Amino acid sequence: PNGGHQRIYRLLCKGNSNPKLKKGDKLRYTTYGLSFAPHKISGFNVCPHATLGCIASCIYTSGMGGLYPNVPKGRISRTRLFFLNRHVFMDMLIEELGKCVLKGERKNRKVAVRLNVFSDIIWEEIAPEIFEMFPTIKFYDYTKNFKRAMRSIVDPTFPPNYFLTFSRSEKNETKALQI
């Protein structure tokens, strides 16, 4: 089901494996992230608004991604599974999110999930049910999609537990200031 790539055992990584995701620890959050292969590395474009500067400075191969060859392979496999077998991918994601909630409850910690660690997938359109199924999870992401970022601010139907931050680039200063 994963396009002939590395076998996928889990989709979400725990925040303590990623310095950016670990920051929530101080606020009693356990953070999880979904890391796809960015831009077109997997053969599928998960960053439709990426600029040349964004692509050149992507941190995809820093940290664990640069140290261990299986890390980028796993990111590619997850991305390909998402595009080639969405049903299996979503079943896995929902099961893992449920486990995250249960673990958080047992440890008396809040749960945060970043679905786009290296991507810009429009989750509120592709899988709006996950936000309703897991109302206690604080989902958050960065996006270079101006319309999407604005919609998260002004649209009352946008999932209330999904928070977007507009991502600055070398080409969007005016839009960043507008937001």
N, C-alpha and C positions, 0 to 999 in steps of 0.2 A: 503493500500500500504506500510505501514511501518513495517510489520512483527508482528503486534499485540502489538507494544510498544506505548509509548507516542506519541500523535499527534504532527506533525511537522508543525509549522507555518512559520518558516524561517530557512535558512541554515547558513547564515552568521551572525556573531556577530560583533558589532562595536568595534573598538579598545579601546574605553574608558572603556570597561568592562574587559580588559585584560592588565596588566601592560607592557607586552612585546610588544603588538601591539600599545599601546598608545605612544610609543617613537617617532613615525612619526609626532605627533602633532607639534613639534617644527619646523619642516620643511614644514609646511602647507599641510601635507598629512592627509587625513582621511583614516584610515586603518581598514580593515575588515578581519576577519579570519573564516575559516571553521574548526570546531573542531569535529573530529571523536573520537570514543573511541579507544585508542591506542592498539597496538599489537593484541591480540586475544580476548580482553574483550567482543566484540560484537558477537563472534563466527566466525568472519572473520579477517584474518591477514592483517592489514594495515601497518605493519612495518616489512617487510620481512628481513631486515638487522639488526634488533634489536639484541643487545648483552644482556647478563645477567645483566651487569652493567647498560645498558640503561633502561632495564625493571625495575630494582630495584630502579633507581633514577628518574623515570618518574614523572613529575609534574602534571600529569593528575588529581590527587585528591587534589592538593593544590589550594589555592584561592577559587573561587566560586565552583569549583568541589568538594571541601571538606566540604563546608558550607551548600550547598543546594542540597538535594537528587535529585531534578529534573534536575540538570545540567548534572550529569553523565548519567542519563536516556535519556536525550535529545541527548547526544553525541552517545549513543548506537543506538538510533532510527535513527539518521541521517546516521550512518554507515550502518545499516541494509537496509535502504531505498536505499542507493547507490548501494549495492550489489543485492538486491532483486527486485528493480524496477528502474533501471538506467534511463529509459526514463523520468519518473516523476521527478526523482532527477535532471536530466540535465535541464529539462524545468524550474524547480524552480530556479536552480542556474543561468541560463541565465537571467531569469526575475529579480532576485535580483541584479545581476551584472549591468544590465541596469539601475536599480533604483539608484545604487551607483554612477554611472557615472553622471546621471542627478542631483543628490543631490550635487555632487562635483562641477558641473558646476554652479549651483545656488549659492553655497557658495564660489565660486572662490577658491576651494581647489583641489589639486591633489588627486588621489585615488590610494591606494595600497591595494593589497589583498594577504593574505597568505592562500593558499589552503590546506596546510598541517600543522596545528597547532600542532597536536599530531599524525601525520601519515606520511607516505612516499609513497603516491600514485604517479604514473608516469603520471601526467596530460598531458604532451606533447604528449603522445601516446594514452591515453584513450580519451581525448577530445581536440585535437589540435585546433579545431575551436574556442574555447573560447578566445584564444590569438589573433586570427585574428579578431573576432567580437568586441573585446574591446582593440584596440591598445593603447588607452590612459591610461589604467590601468597598473600600475607597479606591476606585479605579482612577488612574491618571496617566497622561501621556503628553508628549510634545508633538506639535504638528507644524508643518510649513504651509498647510492648506488654509489660506486666509478665510475663505467662506466657512469652512468647518469651525475654525476658532471663533469666528463671530457668532455662528449659530450656537455654540456652547455657552455664549454669554447672554444672548438675547432670546433664544427660543425656549419657551417654558416647557416644551415637550422633550427637550434634550434630557438624557438620563441624569437625574439629580446626584447620583453617586459616581459620575464620570467627569473628571476635571482635566481641561486641556490648557496647555501653555503654548502660546505662539512662539515658534522657533525662529530666531533671527538668522538672517544670512546676509551675504554681501550684496544682495539684490532687493531686499524688502524693507528697508528702513522706514519708508513712508507708511507701509502697512503696519509695521511693528508699532510705530508711534500712534497710529490710529487706534489700534487695539489697546 
